[in-house]
């Protein structure tokens, strides 16, 4: 794979840019670029793909997790996130907005372009060939930035961490294992970039290695591909294999599953589907963009109409098994380390949910160490005591700042 050469890339793109009408704006501009790309010589399209792939190969070399390019927001530069910090690649030349528009349109199928223009956003997966039978997959999101295309791609880790590296209590290990518990809803939560997908993949892999079963994964897009070991593993990508998370969840019930993985509980319909399929006796995993166990419960209830909340509260109390809320915190070695809050839905937690006493759960987390529970603040304190993170990071990443201050003031023995 060639090194990044923006002068060469600009030269490749120029014949297409020269044919774009100067008056084209908005959707018409992007429809025209799409037509020019679709009618371009195949060798040109291959060259443009290889140009984009060179950015991604460089991403792997420099241990970046994300790449951003395109639109005014990137100012003609290629940006990489390395160990949490995002900075532009230092090159003497910039790409023009139309040049990145062409480069990004070239990544798309005609059907994907249609979706992008209709919804103004497109989630998709992308793969590059690294040679010697190796490849690298990426999760991509393409969108509009002041009438031009912007792109983020996140590298999907090809290696699955062993389950023991999660450092969870034996009770948590049992809760997420089909071998010990055949049903129940487990939530993996955190903000974007907190490692939710990696944790979920570790849990899926652990089940794939220990039980004889059928796993259905519904994702947007599909990231890491799990090879069948002891389980049949189906990967269904929203948009190409199934229309929506909700439809995928409902259809999964007719596919004889043991475990159903819903990549993101992003709307009331998908949340209700997850609760219903779990209530029917299946083991279900899902992710939420929330930063604590309590916030996750409140988010699920808050998504529902007022008149439905009592019914949903009762159902959630019945099916919830475990919540793992996590953050990636800057470590003293310049990298990042996992901090997590863990909730096991025991009888006391279930009663608190059912009776709408959600505020009581934090104290249960604080006092639940023997049952595998802990707050985010307790885990940050552990990482500080072990010399892995600074006091400032512990405070910055705490959900409850006053409790974090209190914990940090306590002497550890």
Secondary structure, DSSP 8 states (H G I E B T S, - for coil): -----HHHHHHHHHHHHTTS-TT--HHHHHHHHHHHHHTS-HHHHHHHHHHHHHHHHHHHHTT-SEEEE-SGGGTT--EEEETTEEEE---S----HHHHHHHHHTTS-HHHHHHHHHHSEEEEEEEEEEETTEEEEEEEEEEEETTEEEEEEEE--SS---GGGG---HHHHHHT-TTT-SSEEEEEE-STTSSHHHHHHHHHHHHHHH--EEEEEEESS--S----SSEEEEEEEBTTTBS-HHHHHHHHTTTT-SEEEES---SHHHHHHHHHHHHTT-EEEEEES-SSHHHHHHHHHHTS-GGGHHHHHHHHHHHEEEEEEEEEEE-TTSSEEEEEEEEE--HHHHHHHHTT-GGGHHHHHHT-GGGT-B-HHHHHHHHHHTTSS-HHHHHHH-SSHHHHHHHHHS---
